[in-house]
Amino acid sequence: MRTQPRREKKVMDLLLEAAESLTRNKRLESARVFSHESAPVGFSLILTWDTESIPIQGSETSMLILDGVKTLGLVDHTVLVERGRGGK
């Protein structure tokens, strides 16, 4: 998501609140918020689910969050499937 500088704090607070409230969902493995290092008006909310089926449009939860933030900036929504892990 990209927003205007004057909305940066509102968007960050909203995304952090959404991530925190999602921790009650037992199928959600993680909800993480990122901001762009050199362009602080760029944000990502990454939801990681423990599920066998993935709706093409994404989770119902993600669609509700999108509806809530789309008036605050440019929103891009992507659904990715983990195919493997490396590292430690």
C-alpha positions as CSV (number, residue, x, y, z in Angstrom):
1,M,0.0,0.0,0.0
2,R,1.2,3.5,-0.8
3,T,-0.4,6.6,0.9
4,Q,0.2,10.3,1.2
5,P,2.7,11.6,3.8
6,R,-0.1,13.2,5.8
7,R,-1.8,9.8,6.2
8,E,1.3,7.8,7.1
9,K,0.6,7.6,10.8
10,K,-3.1,6.8,10.4
11,V,-2.2,4.0,7.9
12,M,0.5,2.6,10.1
13,D,-1.7,2.6,13.2
14,L,-4.6,1.0,11.3
15,L,-2.3,-1.8,9.9
16,L,-0.7,-2.4,13.3
17,E,-4.2,-2.6,14.9
18,A,-5.4,-5.0,12.3
19,A,-2.3,-7.2,12.7
20,E,-2.8,-7.2,16.5
21,S,-6.5,-8.1,16.3
22,L,-5.8,-11.0,14.0
23,T,-3.7,-12.8,16.5
24,R,-6.9,-14.3,17.9
25,N,-7.5,-16.2,14.7
26,K,-6.2,-19.8,15.3
27,R,-5.5,-20.5,11.6
28,L,-3.4,-17.4,11.2
29,E,0.3,-18.2,11.6
30,S,1.5,-14.5,11.5
31,A,0.4,-11.0,10.7
32,R,3.3,-8.7,10.0
33,V,3.5,-5.0,9.1
34,F,6.4,-3.6,7.1
35,S,7.2,-0.1,5.9
36,H,9.5,0.9,3.1
37,E,12.9,2.1,4.4
38,S,13.5,4.9,2.0
39,A,9.8,5.7,1.2
40,P,8.0,5.7,4.5
41,V,4.6,6.1,2.8
42,G,4.8,2.5,1.5
43,F,3.5,-0.3,3.7
44,S,2.8,-4.1,3.6
45,L,0.6,-6.2,5.7
46,I,1.6,-9.9,5.3
47,L,-0.8,-12.5,6.5
48,T,0.4,-16.1,6.7
49,W,-2.2,-18.8,7.1
50,D,-2.1,-22.5,8.0
51,T,-4.7,-23.7,5.5
52,E,-5.1,-26.4,2.8
53,S,-7.3,-24.3,0.6
54,I,-6.6,-20.8,-0.7
55,P,-9.4,-18.7,-2.3
56,I,-8.2,-17.1,-5.5
57,Q,-9.1,-13.6,-4.2
58,G,-7.4,-14.3,-0.8
59,S,-8.9,-14.7,2.6
60,E,-12.1,-13.2,3.8
61,T,-10.1,-11.4,6.4
62,S,-7.8,-9.8,3.8
63,M,-10.8,-8.6,1.8
64,L,-12.2,-6.9,4.8
65,I,-8.9,-5.2,5.6
66,L,-8.7,-4.1,1.9
67,D,-12.1,-2.5,2.1
68,G,-11.0,-0.6,5.3
69,V,-7.8,0.8,3.8
70,K,-8.5,1.4,0.2
71,T,-9.7,4.9,0.8
72,L,-6.3,5.8,2.4
73,G,-4.1,5.1,-0.6
74,L,-3.2,2.9,-3.5
75,V,-3.7,-0.8,-2.6
76,D,-2.2,-3.8,-4.2
77,H,-3.4,-7.3,-3.1
78,T,-1.4,-10.4,-4.0
79,V,-2.1,-14.0,-3.0
80,L,1.1,-16.2,-2.8
81,V,1.6,-19.8,-1.9
82,E,4.7,-21.0,-0.1
83,R,6.5,-23.7,-2.0
84,G,9.4,-24.3,0.3
85,R,11.7,-22.9,2.9
86,G,15.4,-22.5,3.2
87,G,17.7,-21.3,5.9
88,K,18.2,-22.2,9.5
